[in-house]
Amino acid sequence: MTISSNHTNLRDIWYTMTGIPGLEYAHIWISIPICFMYIVSVLGNTFLLFLIFTERSLHEPMYLFLSMLALADIFLSTVTTPKMLAIFWFQDGGISFGCCVSQMFFLHFIFVAESAILLAMAFDRYVAICHPLRYTTILTPSVIGKMGIASVIRSFFICFPLVFLVYRLAYCGRNIIHHSYCEHMGIAKLACDSIKINIYYGVIVALFSTCLDVVFIIVSYALILCTVFRILSQDARLKTLGTCGSHVCVILLFYTPAFFSFFAHRFGGHHIPLHVHILLANLYVVVPPTLNPIIYGVKTKKVQEKFVHVFSVSNKFC
């Protein structure tokens, strides 16, 4: 619902999200794998959290960071997927301005927090490999808790200005969002004001939060490789690198589509069809959260062992 004046009252703005433009005929079919992945994501990450918090042998820095990642993945998929499925199944694309801004904030907030968690996990691998004798004294439960709180506080202060940046704009009645969820530039582009500040802030946030995290992750792994190549035994080298395998897979899964989307929007917008952008954005909020617990379950021996133990115990009771 909009009003017929030059500027629309923010309380009266209702947006209509179209889902994936150009693929409306395929919404039902697209929703099937997305719904399946969402269920697997929630169940898989919830079970991983249960496993870590109930098994004392998993109360180690690596697994405590993994529990933070699992929690972030549950939130990331839950903030977006239910509304996405409502659009695909019931054409229920209506959303108020306030709800849209709330979804935008939590989406970006969780993304930045998850990036910080991946950086903390890289630091964990660096300490474990480069300073093994000091591992437990450096990464104490208190330090890990402070790192988790710091990632949340940093994410809040980075993303909260986005709320003010979209609220300061004047809106003239355009209310169609060609997307399946609300994000910062999607809302800003509907304004009739200049959005240069929004664009500049978005780039600054990307450069000095996510990109900086990636730089520090690369530095951590460069130091890890320097240490590994000084190990004389080839078997020991492979075993040491194997402890980083899961984390590297999760990093690639998280950052590759994010950077593709970021650069495609700014440099390839006229060459890549809109429906490809939106489809990838939809998959991005369900694929990494779905695969992360599977990757750690397959590649981490301790998680495998505890998984088998829990199911063997439950089968005895059944």
PAZAPA-4460 file (N, C-alpha, C; in steps of 0.05 Angstrom, whole numbers, plus 32768, in hexadecimal, padded with zeros to 4 digits):
% residues 318
    n_x    n_y    n_z   ca_x   ca_y   ca_z    c_x    c_y    c_z   seq   type   mol
   8011   7FE8   8000   8000   8000   8000   8012   8019   8000     1      M     A
   800D   802B   7FEE   801C   8044   7FED   8009   805B   7FEC     2      T     A
   8012   8073   7FF3   8000   808A   7FF2   8009   809C   7FDA     3      I     A
   7FF7   80AC   7FD1   7FFB   80BA   7FB8   8005   80D6   7FBC     4      S     A
   801B   80D9   7FCB   8029   80F2   7FCD   8045   80EF   7FC3     5      S     A
   8054   8104   7FC1   806F   8103   7FB7   8080   80F0   7FC7     6      N     A
   807D   80F1   7FE1   808D   80DF   7FF3   807B   80CE   8004     7      H     A
   8081   80B5   8005   8070   80A2   8013   8078   80A0   8030     8      T     A
   8063   809F   8042   8068   809B   805E   8073   807F   8062     9      N     A
   808A   807D   8070   8097   8063   8073   8085   804E   8080    10      L     A
   8073   8057   8092   8061   8044   809F   804D   8038   808B    11      R     A
   8049   8046   8075   8035   803D   8061   8041   802D   804A    12      D     A
   805B   802B   804A   8067   801D   8033   8065   7FFF   8036    13      I     A
   805B   7FF2   8021   805B   7FD5   801F   8069   7FCE   8005    14      W     A
   807C   7FBC   8007   808A   7FB3   7FEF   807F   7F98   7FE5    15      Y     A
   8083   7F93   7FCC   807C   7F79   7FC0   8095   7F6D   7FB5    16      T     A
   809E   7F56   7FC0   80B5   7F48   7FB6   80AC   7F34   7FA1    17      M     A
   80BA   7F34   7F8A   80B2   7F24   7F73   80BE   7F08   7F73    18      T     A
   80D1   7F03   7F85   80DF   7EE9   7F83   80F6   7EEB   7F6F    19      G     A
   80F7   7ED9   7F5C   810C   7ED9   7F48   8100   7EE3   7F2D    20      I     A
   8105   7EFC   7F26   80F9   7F07   7F0D   8101   7EF6   7EF4    21      P     A
   80ED   7EF0   7EE4   80F1   7EE0   7ECC   80EF   7EC2   7ED0    22      G     A
   80EF   7EBA   7EEA   80ED   7E9D   7EF0   80D4   7E97   7F01    23      L     A
   80C0   7EA9   7EFF   80A8   7EA5   7F0F   809B   7E8A   7F0A    24      E     A
   809C   7E81   7EF1   8090   7E67   7EEA   809D   7E50   7EF7    25      Y     A
   80B6   7E54   7F00   80C6   7E3E   7F0C   80C8   7E41   7F2A    26      A     A
   80B9   7E54   7F36   80BC   7E58   7F53   80B6   7E3F   7F64    27      H     A
   80A2   7E30   7F5C   809B   7E18   7F6B   80B2   7E04   7F6A    28      I     A
   80BE   7E00   7F52   80D4   7DED   7F4F   80EC   7DF6   7F5E    29      W     A
   80F2   7E10   7F5D   8109   7E1B   7F6B   8106   7E18   7F89    30      I     A
   80ED   7E1B   7F92   80E8   7E1A   7FAF   80EE   7DFE   7FBC    31      S     A
   80EC   7DE9   7FAB   80EF   7DCE   7FB6   810C   7DCA   7FC1    32      I     A
   8121   7DCF   7FB1   813C   7DCC   7FBD   8142   7DE0   7FD3    33      P     A
   8137   7DF8   7FD0   813C   7E0D   7FE5   8130   7E05   7FFF    34      I     A
   8117   7DFA   7FFE   8109   7DF1   8016   8119   7DDA   8023    35      C     A
   8121   7DC7   8012   8130   7DB0   801B   814A   7DB8   8029    36      F     A
   8159   7DCB   801C   8172   7DD4   8027   816E   7DE3   8041    37      M     A
   8158   7DF3   8043   8152   7E01   805B   814E   7DEE   8073    38      Y     A
   813E   7DD9   806E   8139   7DC5   8083   8153   7DB8   808B    39      I     A
   8163   7DAF   8078   817D   7DA2   807E   818F   7DB6   808D    40      V     A
   818E   7DCF   8085   819F   7DE3   8092   8198   7DE6   80B0    41      S     A
   817E   7DE9   80B5   8175   7DED   80D1   817B   7DD4   80E2    42      V     A
   8173   7DBD   80D7   8177   7DA4   80E6   8195   7D9E   80E9    43      L     A
   81A5   7DA1   80D4   81C1   7D9B   80D5   81D0   7DAD   80E9    44      G     A
   81CB   7DC7   80E7   81D9   7DD9   80F9   81D0   7DD7   8116    45      N     A
   81B6   7DD1   811A   81AB   7DCD   8135   81B8   7DB4   8141    46      T     A
   81BA   7D9F   8131   81C6   7D87   813C   81E4   7D8B   8142    47      F     A
   81F1   7D9B   8131   820E   7DA1   8136   8211   7DB1   8150    48      L     A
   81FF   7DC4   8155   81FF   7DD3   816E   81FB   7DC0   8186    49      L     A
   81E7   7DAE   8183   81E1   7D9B   8198   81F9   7D89   819E    50      F     A
   8206   7D80   8189   821D   7D6F   818B   8234   7D7D   819A    51      L     A
   823A   7D96   8192   8250   7DA5   819E   824B   7DAB   81BB    52      I     A
   8233   7DB3   81C2   822D   7DBB   81DE   8228   7DA4   81F1    53      F     A
   8222   7D8C   81E6   821D   7D75   81F8   8236   7D63   81FB    54      T     A
   8248   7D64   81E8   8260   7D53   81E9   8278   7D63   81F4    55      E     A
   8281   7D5C   820B   8297   7D6B   8218   82B1   7D6A   8207    56      R     A
   82B5   7D55   81F9   82CE   7D53   81E8   82CE   7D67   81D1    57      S     A
   82B7   7D73   81CB   82B5   7D86   81B6   82B6   7DA3   81C0    58      L     A
   82BB   7DA6   81DA   82BD   7DC1   81E6   82D9   7DCC   81E2    59      H     A
   82E1   7DCD   81C9   82FB   7DD7   81C1   82F7   7DF0   81B0    60      E     A
   830B   7E02   81AE   8308   7E1B   819F   82FC   7E17   8183    61      P     A
   8307   7E04   8174   82FE   7DFF   8158   82E0   7DFA   8157    62      M     A
   82D6   7DE9   816A   82BA   7DE2   8169   82A8   7DF7   8175    63      Y     A
   82B2   7E07   8187   82A3   7E1E   8192   829E   7E33   817C    64      L     A
   82B3   7E37   816C   82B0   7E4A   8155   829C   7E3E   8141    65      F     A
   829E   7E23   813D   828B   7E15   812B   826E   7E18   8134    66      L     A
   826A   7E18   814F   824F   7E1C   8159   8244   7E38   8153    67      S     A
   8256   7E4C   8154   824E   7E67   814D   8247   7E68   812F    68      M     A
   8256   7E5B   811F   8250   7E5A   8102   8235   7E4D   80FD    69      L     A
   8230   7E37   810B   8217   7E28   8107   81FF   7E3A   810F    70      A     A
   8202   7E48   8125   81EC   7E5A   812E   81E8   7E70   811A    71      L     A
   81FD   7E7C   810F   81FB   7E91   80FB   81ED   7E86   80E2    72      A     A
   81F4   7E6D   80DA   81E7   7E61   80C2   81C9   7E5D   80C6    73      D     A
   81C1   7E55   80DE   81A4   7E52   80E3   8196   7E6C   80E0    74      I     A
   81A1   7E81   80EB   8195   7E9C   80E9   8195   7EA6   80CD    75      F     A
   81AB   7EA2   80BE   81AE   7EAC   80A3   8198   7EA1   8091    76      L     A
   8194   7E86   8093   817F   7E7A   8082   8163   7E80   808B    77      S     A
   815F   7E83   80A5   8144   7E88   80B0   813B   7EA4   80AC    78      T     A
   814D   7EB7   80AA   8145   7ED3   80A6   8139   7ED7   808A    79      V     A
   8141   7EC6   8077   8139   7ECA   805B   8127   7EB4   804F    80      T     A
   812C   7E9B   8056   8120   7E85   8047   8101   7E83   804B    81      T     A
   80F7   7E85   8064   80D9   7E83   8066   80CA   7E96   8055    82      P     A
   80D2   7EB0   8054   80C4   7EC3   8042   80C9   7EBC   8025    83      K     A
   80E0   7EB3   801E   80E6   7EAB   8003   80D3   7E95   7FFA    84      M     A
   80CF   7E81   800B   80BD   7E6B   8005   80A0   7E74   8003    85      L     A
   8099   7E88   8014   807E   7E93   8012   8079   7EA0   7FF7    86      A     A
   808D   7EAD   7FEC   808B   7EB9   7FD2   8088   7EA4   7FBC    87      I     A
   8099   7E8F   7FBE   8099   7E7A   7FAA   807F   7E6A   7FAA    88      F     A
   8074   7E64   7FC2   805D   7E53   7FC5   8042   7E61   7FC3    89      W     A
   8041   7E79   7FD0   8027   7E87   7FD3   8026   7EA2   7FC6    90      F     A
   803C   7EAA   7FB7   803E   7EC5   7FAC   803A   7EDA   7FC1    91      Q     A
   8042   7ED4   7FD9   803F   7EE7   7FF0   8058   7EF8   7FF2    92      D     A
   805B   7F0B   7FE0   8073   7F1C   7FDF   8070   7F36   7FEF    93      G     A
   8059   7F3B   7FFB   8055   7F54   8009   8065   7F55   8023    94      G     A
   8071   7F6D   8028   8080   7F71   8041   8081   7F8F   8047    95      I     A
   807D   7F96   8060   807D   7FB2   8067   8099   7FBD   8067    96      S     A
   809C   7FD7   8066   80B6   7FE4   8066   80C6   7FDC   807F    97      F     A
   80B9   7FDD   8096   80C7   7FD7   80AF   80D1   7FBA   80B0    98      G     A
   80C1   7FA7   80A7   80C9   7F8B   80A6   80DF   7F87   8092    99      C     A
   80DE   7F95   807C   80F2   7F93   8067   810D   7F9D   8071   100      C     A
   810D   7FB4   807F   8125   7FBF   808A   8130   7FAC   80A0   101      V     A
   811F   7FA0   80B0   8127   7F8D   80C5   8135   7F75   80B8   102      S     A
   8129   7F6A   80A3   8135   7F53   8095   8150   7F5B   8089   103      Q     A
   8152   7F73   807D   816B   7F7D   8072   8181   7F7F   8088   104      M     A
   817A   7F8A   809F   818D   7F8D   80B4   8198   7F72   80BE   105      F     A
   8186   7F60   80C4   818F   7F46   80CE   819E   7F36   80B9   106      F     A
   8197   7F38   80A0   81A5   7F2B   808B   81C2   7F34   808A   107      L     A
   81C7   7F4E   8088   81E2   7F59   8087   81F1   7F55   80A1   108      H     A
   81E2   7F57   80B8   81EF   7F53   80D2   81FA   7F37   80D4   109      F     A
   81EA   7F23   80CD   81F3   7F07   80CF   820A   7F02   80BC   110      I     A
   8209   7F0D   80A4   821E   7F09   8090   8239   7F14   809B   111      F     A
   8239   7F2C   80A5   8252   7F38   80B0   825C   7F28   80C8   112      V     A
   8249   7F20   80D9   8251   7F10   80F1   825D   7EF5   80E9   113      A     A
   8251   7EE9   80D5   825B   7ECF   80CC   8277   7ED2   80BF   114      E     A
   827C   7EE8   80B2   8296   7EED   80A7   82AB   7EEF   80BD   115      S     A
   82A3   7EFD   80D3   82B5   7F00   80EA   82BA   7EE4   80F7   116      A     A
   82A6   7ED3   80F8   82A9   7EB8   8103   82BD   7EA8   80F3   117      I     A
   82BB   7EAA   80D8   82CE   7E9C   80C7   82EA   7EA6   80CB   118      L     A
   82ED   7EC0   80D0   8308   7ECB   80D6   8312   7EBF   80F1   119      L     A
   8300   7EBE   8105   8308   7EB3   811F   8310   7E95   811C   120      A     A
   8303   7E87   810A   830A   7E6B   8105   8325   7E68   80F7   121      M     A
   832B   7E7C   80E6   8345   7E7C   80D9   835B   7E81   80EE   122      A     A
   8355   7E93   8100   8368   7E99   8116   836C   7E80   8127   123      F     A
   8357   7E71   812C   8358   7E58   813B   836B   7E44   812E   124      D     A
   8369   7E41   8113   837A   7E2F   8104   8397   7E39   8105   125      R     A
   839B   7E53   8104   83B6   7E5F   8105   83C3   7E58   811F   126      Y     A
   83B5   7E5D   8135   83C1   7E58   8150   83C6   7E3A   8154   127      V     A
   83B3   7E29   814B   83B6   7E0C   814E   83CE   7E01   813F   128      A     A
   83D4   7E0C   8128   83EA   7E01   8117   8404   7E10   811C   129      I     A
   8403   7E2A   811F   841C   7E3A   8122   8425   7E3C   813F   130      C     A
   8413   7E3A   8152   841A   7E3C   816F   840B   7E26   817F   131      H     A
   8410   7E0C   8178   8400   7DF7   8184   8403   7DF5   81A3   132      P     A
   841B   7DFB   81AD   841F   7DF9   81CA   8410   7E0E   81DA   133      L     A
   840A   7E24   81CD   83FC   7E3A   81DA   83DE   7E3B   81D3   134      R     A
   83D5   7E27   81C4   83B9   7E27   81B9   83A4   7E2A   81CF   135      Y     A
   83A6   7E1A   81E4   8391   7E1B   81F9   8394   7E33   820B   136      T     A
   83AC   7E3F   820C   83B0   7E56   821D   83A8   7E70   820F   137      T     A
   83AA   7E70   81F4   83A2   7E87   81E4   8383   7E87   81E1   138      I     A
   8379   7E71   81D7   835C   7E6F   81D1   834D   7E62   81E9   139      L     A
   834B   7E71   81FF   833C   7E68   8216   831E   7E6C   8211   140      T     A
   830C   7E5F   8220   82EF   7E64   821C   82E8   7E81   821F   141      P     A
   82F6   7E8F   8231   82F0   7EAC   8235   82F7   7EBC   821C   142      S     A
   830E   7EB6   8210   8317   7EC4   81F7   8304   7EBE   81E0   143      V     A
   82FC   7EA4   81DE   82E9   7E9C   81C9   82CE   7EAB   81CC   144      I     A
   82C4   7EAC   81E5   82AB   7EBB   81EA   82AE   7ED8   81E2   145      G     A
   82C4   7EE4   81E9   82C8   7F01   81E2   82CA   7F05   81C4   146      K     A
   82D7   7EF2   81B6   82D8   7EF4   8199   82BC   7EF2   818C   147      M     A
   82AB   7EE0   8198   8290   7EDE   818E   8280   7EF7   8192   148      G     A
   8282   7F02   81AB   8274   7F1B   81B1   827E   7F32   81A0   149      I     A
   8299   7F33   819B   82A5   7F48   818A   829A   7F47   816E   150      A     A
   8297   7F2E   8163   828C   7F2C   8148   8270   7F36   8146   151      S     A
   8260   7F31   815B   8244   7F3B   815B   8243   7F59   815D   152      V     A
   8253   7F64   816F   8253   7F81   8173   825D   7F8F   815A   153      I     A
   8273   7F85   814E   827D   7F91   8136   8268   7F91   8120   154      R     A
   825B   7F7A   811D   8246   7F77   8108   822F   7F8B   810D   155      S     A
   8227   7F8E   8126   8212   7FA1   812C   8219   7FBE   8125   156      F     A
   8231   7FC6   812D   8238   7FE2   8127   823D   7FE7   8109   157      F     A
   8244   7FD2   80FA   8248   7FD5   80DD   822D   7FD7   80CF   158      I     A
   821A   7FC6   80D8   8201   7FC3   80C9   81EA   7FD6   80D3   159      C     A
   81EB   7FDF   80EC   81D5   7FF0   80F6   81D3   800A   80E6   160      F     A
   81E9   8017   80DD   81E6   802F   80CD   81D5   802B   80B3   161      P     A
   81D4   8012   80A9   81C4   800C   8091   81A7   8013   8096   162      L     A
   819E   800F   80AE   8182   8015   80B5   817D   8033   80B2   163      V     A
   818E   8043   80BC   818C   8060   80BA   818E   8069   809D   164      F     A
   81A0   805C   808E   81A4   8064   8072   818C   805F   8061   165      L     A
   817C   804B   8066   8163   8046   8056   814C   8057   8061   166      V     A
   814C   805C   807B   8137   806C   8087   8139   808A   807F   167      Y     A
   8151   8093   8079   8155   80AF   8073   814B   80B6   8057   168      R     A
   8147   80A2   8046   813F   80A6   802A   8121   80AC   8028   169      L     A
   811A   80BB   8013   80FE   80C0   800C   80F5   80AC   7FF7   170      A     A
   80DD   80A1   7FFB   80D3   808D   7FE8   80BA   8098   7FDA   171      Y     A
   80B8   8092   7FC0   80A3   809F   7FB0   808E   808C   7FA6   172      C     A
   808D   8074   7FB0   8077   8062   7FA8   8080   804A   7F99   173      G     A
   8099   8048   7F90   80A3   8030   7F83   80A5   801A   7F99   174      R     A
   8097   8004   7F94   8096   7FEF   7FA9   809A   7FD3   7FA0   175      N     A
   80A6   7FCF   7F89   80AC   7FB4   7F7F   80C9   7FAE   7F83   176      I     A
   80CF   7F99   7F93   80EA   7F90   7F98   80EE   7F77   7F87   177      I     A
   8100   7F78   7F74   8106   7F61   7F63   811A   7F4F   7F71   178      H     A
   8111   7F42   7F86   8122   7F31   7F96   8110   7F20   7FA8   179      H     A
   811C   7F0D   7FB6   810D   7EFB   7FC8   8110   7F03   7FE5   180      S     A
   8122   7F16   7FEB   8125   7F21   8006   8130   7F3D   8004   181      Y     A
   812F   7F4B   801A   8137   7F67   801B   8155   7F6A   8022   182      C     A
   8163   7F79   8012   817F   7F80   8018   8183   7F9E   8013   183      E     A
   8199   7FA8   801D   819D   7FC5   801F   8199   7FD4   8004   184      H     A
   81A7   7FCC   7FEF   81A5   7FDB   7FD6   818B   7FD7   7FC8   185      M     A
   817E   7FBF   7FCD   8164   7FBA   7FC2   814F   7FCE   7FCC   186      G     A
   8151   7FD5   7FE6   813E   7FE9   7FF1   8146   8005   7FE8   187      I     A
   8160   800B   7FE9   8169   8026   7FE3   8162   802E   7FC6   188      A     A
   8163   801B   7FB4   815E   8021   7F97   8141   8029   7F92   189      K     A
   812F   8024   7FA6   8113   802B   7FA2   810E   8048   7FAB   190      L     A
   8122   8055   7FB6   811F   8071   7FC0   8121   8084   7FA8   191      A     A
   8115   809D   7FAC   8118   80B1   7F98   812D   80C6   7FA0   192      C     A
   813C   80C0   7FB5   8153   80D1   7FBD   816C   80C6   7FB0   193      D     A
   8182   80D5   7FB3   819C   80CB   7FAC   81A5   80B5   7FC0   194      S     A
   81B0   809F   7FB5   81B8   8089   7FC7   81D7   8086   7FC7   195      I     A
   81E5   809C   7FC0   8202   809A   7FBF   820E   8092   7FDA   196      K     A
   8203   809D   7FEF   820E   8097   800A   820A   8079   8010   197      I     A
   81F2   806F   8008   81ED   8052   800C   8201   8041   7FFD   198      N     A
   8207   8049   7FE4   821A   803A   7FD3   8236   803B   7FDF   199      I     A
   823E   8053   7FE7   8259   8056   7FF2   825C   8046   800C   200      Y     A
   8247   8048   801D   8249   8039   8037   824A   801B   8032   201      Y     A
   823A   8012   801E   823A   7FF5   8018   8256   7FEC   800F   202      G     A
   8263   7FFC   7FFE   827E   7FF4   7FF5   8292   7FF5   800C   203      V     A
   8290   800A   801D   82A2   800D   8034   829F   7FF5   8047   204      I     A
   8286   7FED   804C   8281   7FD6   805E   828D   7FBD   8052   205      V     A
   8289   7FB9   8038   8294   7FA1   802B   82B3   7FA1   802C   206      A     A
   82BF   7FB8   8028   82DC   7FBA   8028   82E8   7FB6   8044   207      L     A
   82DC   7FC4   8057   82E9   7FC5   8072   82DE   7FB1   8086   208      F     A
   82CB   7FA0   807E   82C2   7F8B   808F   82C8   7F70   8082   209      S     A
   82B8   7F69   806D   82BB   7F4F   8060   82D6   7F4C   8052   210      T     A
   82DE   7F60   8042   82F7   7F5E   8034   830F   7F5D   8047   211      C     A
   830D   7F6C   805C   8323   7F6C   8070   8324   7F51   807E   212      L     A
   830D   7F45   8084   830C   7F2A   808F   831B   7F16   807D   213      D     A
   8315   7F19   8063   8321   7F07   804F   833F   7F0A   804E   214      V     A
   8349   7F23   8050   8365   7F29   8050   8373   7F1B   8068   215      V     A
   8366   7F1E   8080   8372   7F12   8098   8371   7EF4   8097   216      F     A
   835C   7EE9   808A   835A   7ECC   8087   8371   7EC2   8075   217      I     A
   8376   7ED1   805F   838C   7EC9   804C   83A7   7ECB   805A   218      I     A
   83AB   7EE0   806A   83C4   7EE3   807A   83C7   7ECB   808D   219      V     A
   83B1   7EC3   809B   83B2   7EAD   80AD   83BB   7E93   809F   220      S     A
   83AF   7E8E   8087   83B6   7E76   8079   83D1   7E77   806C   221      Y     A
   83DB   7E8F   8065   83F6   7E92   805B   840A   7E8A   8071   222      A     A
   8405   7E93   808A   8416   7E8C   80A1   8414   7E6E   80A7   223      L     A
   83FC   7E63   80A4   83F8   7E46   80A9   8409   7E36   8094   224      I     A
   8408   7E3E   807B   8417   7E30   8066   8435   7E32   806A   225      L     A
   843E   7E49   8073   845A   7E4C   807A   8463   7E39   808F   226      C     A
   8452   7E36   80A3   8458   7E23   80B9   8457   7E06   80AF   227      T     A
   8443   7E00   809F   843F   7DE4   8095   8456   7DDB   8084   228      V     A
   8460   7DEE   8072   8476   7DE6   8060   8490   7DE3   806E   229      F     A
   8492   7DEB   8088   84AA   7DE7   8097   84AA   7DCB   80A5   230      R     A
   8493   7DBD   80A3   8491   7DA2   80AF   849F   7D8F   809C   231      I     A
   84B0   7D7E   80A6   84C0   7D6C   8095   84B0   7D55   808A   232      L     A
   849F   7D49   809A   848F   7D32   8092   8478   7D3A   8080   233      S     A
   8476   7D2D   8069   8460   7D33   8057   8445   7D2B   8063   234      Q     A
   8444   7D14   8071   842C   7D0B   807D   8422   7D1F   8092   235      D     A
   8435   7D29   80A2   842E   7D3D   80B6   8423   7D57   80A9   236      A     A
   842F   7D5E   8092   8425   7D76   8084   8408   7D72   807B   237      R     A
   8403   7D5B   806F   83E8   7D56   8065   83D4   7D55   807C   238      L     A
   83DC   7D48   8092   83CA   7D46   80A9   83C4   7D62   80B5   239      K     A
   83D9   7D73   80B6   83D5   7D8E   80C0   83C2   7D9E   80AE   240      T     A
   83C7   7D9D   8093   83B6   7DAB   8080   8399   7DA0   8081   241      L     A
   8397   7D86   8087   837C   7D7A   8088   836B   7D86   809D   242      G     A
   8377   7D90   80B3   8367   7D9D   80C8   835A   7DB8   80BE   243      T     A
   8365   7DC2   80A8   835A   7DDC   809D   8346   7DD8   8087   244      C     A
   8344   7DBF   807E   8333   7DB9   8066   8317   7DC3   8068   245      G     A
   830A   7DBC   807E   82EE   7DC4   8082   82EA   7DE2   8082   246      S     A
   82FD   7DF0   8090   82FB   7E0D   8092   82FE   7E1A   8076   247      H     A
   8312   7E10   8067   8316   7E1B   804C   82FE   7E17   803A   248      V     A
   82F1   7E00   803B   82D9   7DFB   802C   82C2   7E0E   8033   249      C     A
   82BF   7E12   804D   82AA   7E25   8057   82B0   7E41   804E   250      V     A
   82C9   7E49   804F   82D1   7E64   8047   82CA   7E69   8029   251      I     A
   82D1   7E56   8018   82CC   7E58   7FFC   82AE   7E59   7FF7   252      L     A
   829F   7E48   8005   8282   7E47   8002   8275   7E61   800B   253      L     A
   8280   7E6E   801E   8274   7E87   8029   827B   7E9F   8018   254      F     A
   8295   7EA2   8011   829E   7EBB   8005   829B   7EBB   7FE6   255      Y     A
   829E   7EA4   7FD9   829D   7EA4   7FBC   8284   7EAF   7FB0   256      T     A
   826C   7EA5   7FB8   8253   7EB1   7FAD   824F   7ECE   7FB6   257      P     A
   8258   7ED5   7FCF   8254   7EF0   7FD9   8264   7F04   7FC8   258      A     A
   827D   7EFE   7FC2   828D   7F10   7FB1   8284   7F10   7F94   259      F     A
   827B   7EF9   7F8B   8270   7EF8   7F6F   8258   7F0B   7F6D   260      F     A
   8246   7F09   7F80   822E   7F1B   7F80   8236   7F38   7F83   261      S     A
   8249   7F3E   7F95   8252   7F5A   7F99   825D   7F66   7F7F   262      F     A
   8270   7F58   7F73   827D   7F63   7F5B   826A   7F62   7F42   263      F     A
   8259   7F4E   7F41   8246   7F4C   7F2A   8233   7F64   7F2B   264      A     A
   8229   7F6B   7F43   8217   7F82   7F45   8224   7F9C   7F3C   265      H     A
   823E   7F9F   7F42   824B   7FB9   7F3D   8258   7FBA   7F22   266      R     A
   8262   7FA3   7F17   8271   7FA4   7EFE   8265   7F93   7EE8   267      F     A
   8252   7F81   7EEF   8248   7F70   7EDA   8229   7F70   7ED8   268      G     A
   821D   7F85   7EE3   8200   7F86   7EE5   81F2   7F85   7ECB   269      G     A
   81FE   7F8F   7EB5   81F1   7F8F   7E9B   81F7   7F76   7E8B   270      H     A
   8209   7F65   7E95   8211   7F4D   7E86   8205   7F34   7E93   271      H     A
   81FF   7F35   7EAC   81F3   7F1D   7EBA   81D6   7F22   7EBF   272      I     A
   81C4   7F10   7EB5   81A7   7F14   7EB8   819F   7F17   7ED6   273      P     A
   818A   7F27   7EDA   8181   7F2C   7EF6   8179   7F12   7F04   274      L     A
   816B   7F00   7EF5   8162   7EE7   7F02   8179   7ED6   7F0B   275      H     A
   8191   7ED8   7EFE   81A8   7EC9   7F07   81B2   7ED5   7F21   276      V     A
   81B3   7EF0   7F23   81BB   7EFD   7F3C   81A9   7EF4   7F53   277      H     A
   818F   7EF5   7F4F   817C   7EEF   7F64   817C   7ED1   7F6C   278      I     A
   817E   7EC0   7F58   8180   7EA3   7F5E   8198   7E9C   7F6E   279      L     A
   81AF   7EA8   7F67   81C8   7EA3   7F76   81C5   7EAE   7F93   280      L     A
   81B8   7EC6   7F95   81B4   7ED2   7FB0   81A2   7EC0   7FC1   281      A     A
   818E   7EB4   7FB5   817D   7EA1   7FC3   818C   7E88   7FCC   282      N     A
   819C   7E7D   7FBA   81AB   7E65   7FC1   81C0   7E6B   7FD7   283      L     A
   81CA   7E84   7FD6   81E0   7E8B   7FE9   81D7   7E8A   8006   284      Y     A
   81BE   7E8F   800C   81B4   7E8F   8028   81AC   7E73   8031   285      V     A
   81AC   7E60   801F   81A5   7E44   8028   81BC   7E30   8023   286      V     A
   81CB   7E34   800D   81E0   7E1F   8007   81F6   7E1E   801B   287      V     A
   8204   7E34   8022   8219   7E32   8037   820F   7E28   8052   288      P     A
   81F8   7E32   805C   81EE   7E27   8076   81E8   7E0A   8074   289      P     A
   81E0   7E00   805C   81DA   7DE3   805A   81F3   7DD3   8059   290      T     A
   8207   7DDC   804A   821F   7DCC   8046   8233   7DCE   805D   291      L     A
   8233   7DE4   806C   8247   7DE7   8081   8247   7DD0   8096   292      N     A
   8230   7DC8   80A1   8231   7DB2   80B4   8238   7D97   80A6   293      P     A
   8231   7D95   808D   8238   7D7C   807E   8257   7D7B   807A   294      I     A
   8263   7D92   8072   8280   7D93   806E   828F   7D8C   8088   295      I     A
   8286   7D98   809E   8294   7D93   80B7   828E   7D76   80C1   296      Y     A
   8277   7D6C   80BA   8270   7D51   80C2   8281   7D3C   80B3   297      G     A
   8286   7D42   8099   8294   7D2F   8088   82B2   7D31   808D   298      V     A
   82BD   7D4A   8090   82DA   7D4E   8091   82E6   7D4F   80AD   299      K     A
   82D5   7D50   80C2   82DF   7D52   80DD   82DA   7D38   80EC   300      T     A
   82F0   7D2A   80F3   82EE   7D0F   80FE   82DE   7D0F   8119   301      K     A
   82E3   7D23   812A   82D6   7D23   8144   82B8   7D26   8141   302      K     A
   82AF   7D38   812F   8293   7D3C   812A   8286   7D22   8120   303      V     A
   8294   7D14   810D   828B   7CFA   8103   8287   7CE6   811A   304      Q     A
   829B   7CE4   812B   829A   7CD1   8141   8283   7CD6   8153   305      E     A
   827F   7CF0   815B   8269   7CF7   816D   824E   7CF3   8160   306      K     A
   824D   7CF8   8146   8234   7CF4   8137   822C   7CD7   8137   307      F     A
   823F   7CC5   8132   823A   7CA9   8132   8233   7C9F   814F   308      V     A
   8241   7CAB   8163   823C   7CA3   817F   821F   7CAA   8187   309      H     A
   8217   7CC3   8180   81FC   7CCC   8188   81E7   7CBA   817B   310      V     A
   81EA   7CB4   8162   81D6   7CA3   8154   81D6   7C86   815D   311      F     A
   81ED   7C7C   8164   81EF   7C61   816E   81E1   7C5F   818A   312      S     A
   81E4   7C74   819A   81D7   7C74   81B5   81B9   7C77   81B1   313      V     A
   81B0   7C88   819E   8193   7C8C   819A   8186   7C73   818F   314      S     A
   8195   7C64   817E   818A   7C4B   8173   8187   7C35   8189   315      N     A
   8198   7C36   819D   8196   7C23   81B3   817C   7C27   81C2   316      K     A
   8175   7C41   81C6   815D   7C48   81D5   8144   7C42   81C5   317      F     A
   8147   7C44   81AA   8130   7C3D   8199   812B   7C1F   8198   318      C     A
***
